[in-house]
Amino acid sequence: MREAVEIKIDPVKVLGKFKDLRGVNCGTLSPSGWDKRITLDLTDKYLRLGIKIIRFHDLYPFDELDYIFPNPNADPTDPKNYNFAELDRHVEAAFKVADIVIFRIGYDWNEPPKNRPHLPLDKLANVVRHIVLHYTRGWANGYHHENILWEIWNEPDIDRFWAGTPEEYFELYNVLARAVKEANPNAKVGGPTLAYKLDFLDKFLDYVKSHSLPLDFISWHVYATDPRKVLRRANEVYGIIKKYEFENVLNVLDEWNYWVERGPWDVFREAKIASFQIAVLILLQDSPVDIAVLYRGDAWNWGGMFYKSGKPGKAFYAWLAYKQLLNTTRVRVSVNKENLFVAAGISKGKLLLLISNFADSDVEYVVNVKGYKVSQIFAVDEYHDFEQISFSSNSSQHIKIPPYAVHLVILKKE
């Protein structure tokens, strides 16, 4: 028998609350695969996961500026010049589930010219002001939602989304952030929704600080094939945030996932990416990130948690395992094994241990914790969907976790 990896839990060393990072891009009203029409309602499944934050980006086309306000020659103060109905439906559905909605002001993934505003900046500011009024002050038979983060544009550091210079984006942010605050001084506004260029973020924060602009959150994105890269990028971003003394501003990672260059796209529904996502959620517990939003949580082919039929993929079940930790108090846990990621929590005489084996080989492990013994194990892997699996009651028994798998281990006092 090969030597088992030892997982050590110290239930006395309390680390505080777990970060609740249950955020996803796109809402409960979902397309099916590449079909942009809304054909699925995933509300019950989102409620089961306990999704807390939904970001609107790539709703195709209901969240796009030229869909909301299609006629560039129209009067921005007249409600009849806005197409709110479909977006309203998404907002209503999102707030049945989530506590917070992130509203991206801009465009979805498109070909140019949708990498620049379709209106002059002064008129666009007026349009944005009225969009905020609609969703926070009831204008045009609207709503009174306070828990919306207003995000200025998307990934302006790549030309797919921004045709101008960085300085032109900074001016866009200046004008639109002020417009948001004019509509509702309590509204939270932020950016720059960074794709990857850290020098762009540096210049943006310098501009914001030197011009005393409103900035309630700083948003950025990362895609990777190694979970540790997500943590490294979080620390790099935070280094720039600290440089400009914005540590007290919300740190929002509002696009992240495993990077897949080409299909078959159902890999996003398989165990490998489920284990990657849990590894990231574990690592982010020790990061400066306040909010994390997976891209994406619906049945879209690229990144979605669900098959185009609406059937849950493995990530759905892995997130159910992660959910169990959030009602516990985090305690110290350690393991000396590359690609084995662990987190542990204690609640009402029970210890919960979450394990992700993000590797292409199985691992045998033993849990070392005084006064507790393994009571149950639930698995997410190629063959299990968060189902209880059998194991030996002998405390010295090695437990095997397959490649690209997640275990939730429940330990009770002896």
Secondary structure, DSSP 8 states (H G I E B T S, - for coil): ----EEEEEEEEEEEEE-----EEES-SEEEETTEEEEEEE-HHHHHHHT--EEEE---TTTTBHHHHS--TTS-TT-GGG---HHHHHHHHHHHTT-SEEEEEEB--S--TTTTS-SS-HHHHHHHHHHHHHHHHS-TTT------EEEEE-S-TTSTTT--S-HHHHHHHHHHHHHHHHHH-TT-EEEEEEE-S-HHHHHHHHHHHHHTT---SEEEEEEEESSHHHHHHHHHHHHHHHHHTT-TTSEEEEEEEEE---SS-GGGGGSHHHHHHHHHHHHHGGGSS-SEEEES--SS-TTT-SB-TTS-B-HHHHHHHHHHHHTTSEEEEEEE--TTEEEEEEEETTEEEEEEEE-SSS-EEEEEE-TTEEEEEEEEESSS-EEEEE---S-TT--EEE-SSEEEEEEEEE-
